[in-house]
Amino acid sequence: MGDINFEWRPEFALGHAEMDDTHHEFVECVQALLTCDDSQVGAALARFEDHARRHFAEEDQWMRTGDYPSAGCHVDEHAAVLRSVVEVGEHVQAGRLDVARALAKELARWFPEHAQVMDQGLARWLAQRQLGGAPMVIVRRRPAATALSN
């Protein structure tokens, strides 16, 4: 079983409901791949691949139909992830489960920056075109612990 815990964090929220829902699913799929029993690695990878194909196709379509100016690099990143998933699937078929676990760790490392830079830009672009303004995300912060004085 995996040794990394990859969970949804408030800073992943972009203020675009469809994108945020899809990103929740992304996190769940990666966490499942990180933590599943060895007997389930192939199925977890297949679920992630299915998710990633739908997820990336949806975002790629939004970029194409919305004339998103930064689409090239974003689409290229999606394609690179999918190529990696297919290659890892071949290794898993050959019994190399460690390669799938390594992919999941890399996805957990890659996703936060991708979401906060590339997907945030897309979410803002889509909101600007649809609503005339950028999306707003309100995050409730926990109050800071207060020090007790003597």
C-alpha positions in Angstrom: 0.0 0.0 0.0 1.1 3.6 -0.6 2.7 5.9 1.9 1.4 9.2 0.6 -1.9 10.8 1.6 -3.3 12.9 -1.2 -6.6 14.7 -0.2 -8.6 17.6 -1.4 -7.4 20.9 0.0 -9.3 24.2 0.0 -6.6 25.8 -2.1 -7.5 23.4 -5.0 -10.9 25.2 -5.4 -11.0 27.4 -8.5 -14.5 28.8 -8.3 -15.7 26.9 -11.4 -18.1 24.3 -10.2 -17.6 21.8 -13.0 -13.9 22.0 -12.9 -13.8 21.8 -9.1 -16.1 18.7 -9.2 -13.8 17.0 -11.7 -10.7 17.9 -9.7 -12.3 16.3 -6.6 -12.6 13.2 -8.6 -9.0 13.5 -9.8 -7.8 13.6 -6.2 -10.0 10.6 -5.3 -8.6 8.6 -8.2 -5.0 9.4 -7.4 -5.5 8.6 -3.7 -7.1 5.3 -4.6 -4.1 4.4 -6.7 -1.7 5.4 -3.9 -3.5 3.4 -1.2 -5.1 0.4 -2.9 -4.0 -3.2 -2.3 -1.6 -4.6 -4.9 -4.4 -6.7 -6.3 -6.3 -3.5 -7.2 -3.6 -1.5 -8.8 -4.6 -2.4 -12.4 -8.3 -1.5 -11.7 -7.3 1.7 -9.9 -5.0 2.7 -12.8 -7.8 2.0 -15.3 -10.3 4.1 -13.3 -7.7 6.9 -13.2 -7.1 6.6 -17.0 -10.9 6.8 -17.7 -11.2 9.8 -15.4 -8.2 11.6 -17.0 -9.5 11.1 -20.5 -12.9 12.6 -19.6 -11.3 15.3 -17.4 -8.8 16.4 -20.0 -11.1 16.2 -23.0 -13.6 18.4 -21.2 -11.0 21.1 -20.4 -9.5 20.8 -23.8 -12.9 21.3 -25.4 -13.5 24.4 -23.2 -10.2 25.8 -24.4 -11.0 25.2 -28.1 -14.5 26.5 -28.0 -13.5 29.5 -25.8 -10.5 30.5 -27.9 -8.3 30.3 -24.8 -5.0 32.0 -25.6 -2.9 29.7 -23.4 -4.4 26.4 -24.7 -1.3 25.0 -26.4 0.8 24.3 -23.3 -2.2 23.3 -21.2 -3.4 20.7 -23.9 0.2 19.5 -24.2 0.4 18.8 -20.4 -2.8 16.8 -20.6 -1.5 14.8 -23.5 1.8 14.1 -21.7 0.0 12.8 -18.6 -2.2 10.5 -20.8 0.9 9.2 -22.6 2.5 8.4 -19.2 -0.6 6.6 -18.0 -0.7 4.4 -21.1 3.0 3.6 -20.7 2.5 2.8 -17.0 -0.4 0.5 -17.9 2.0 -1.5 -20.0 4.3 -1.9 -17.0 1.5 -2.9 -14.8 0.4 -5.6 -17.3 4.0 -6.9 -17.0 3.7 -7.0 -13.2 5.5 -3.7 -12.4 3.1 -2.3 -9.8 5.8 0.0 -8.4 5.6 2.0 -11.7 1.9 2.8 -11.1 2.7 3.8 -7.5 5.4 6.1 -8.7 3.0 7.6 -11.3 0.5 8.3 -8.5 3.1 10.0 -6.4 4.1 12.1 -9.3 0.5 13.0 -10.1 0.0 14.1 -6.4 3.1 16.3 -6.8 2.1 17.7 -10.2 -1.6 18.4 -9.7 -1.5 21.4 -7.2 0.7 23.5 -9.4 -1.2 22.5 -12.6 -4.5 23.4 -11.0 -3.3 26.7 -9.4 -1.6 27.9 -12.5 -3.0 26.4 -15.7 -6.5 25.5 -14.5 -6.9 28.7 -12.5 -6.1 30.6 -15.7 -8.7 28.6 -17.6 -11.3 29.1 -14.9 -10.8 32.8 -14.9 -10.9 33.0 -18.7 -14.2 31.0 -18.8 -15.8 33.2 -16.1 -14.6 36.4 -17.8 -16.2 35.3 -21.1 -19.4 34.0 -19.5 -19.9 36.5 -16.6 -17.6 39.4 -17.3 -15.5 38.8 -14.2 -13.2 36.3 -12.5 -14.5 33.6 -10.2 -14.2 34.2 -6.5 -13.4 31.5 -4.0 -14.2 32.1 -0.3 -12.1 30.0 2.0 -12.9 29.9 5.7 -9.7 30.2 7.6 -9.4 28.5 11.0 -8.7 31.0 13.8 -5.1 31.1 14.9 -4.3 29.5 18.2 -3.9 32.0 20.9 -1.0 31.9 23.3 -1.9 31.7 26.9 -0.1 34.3 29.0 1.0 33.7 32.5 
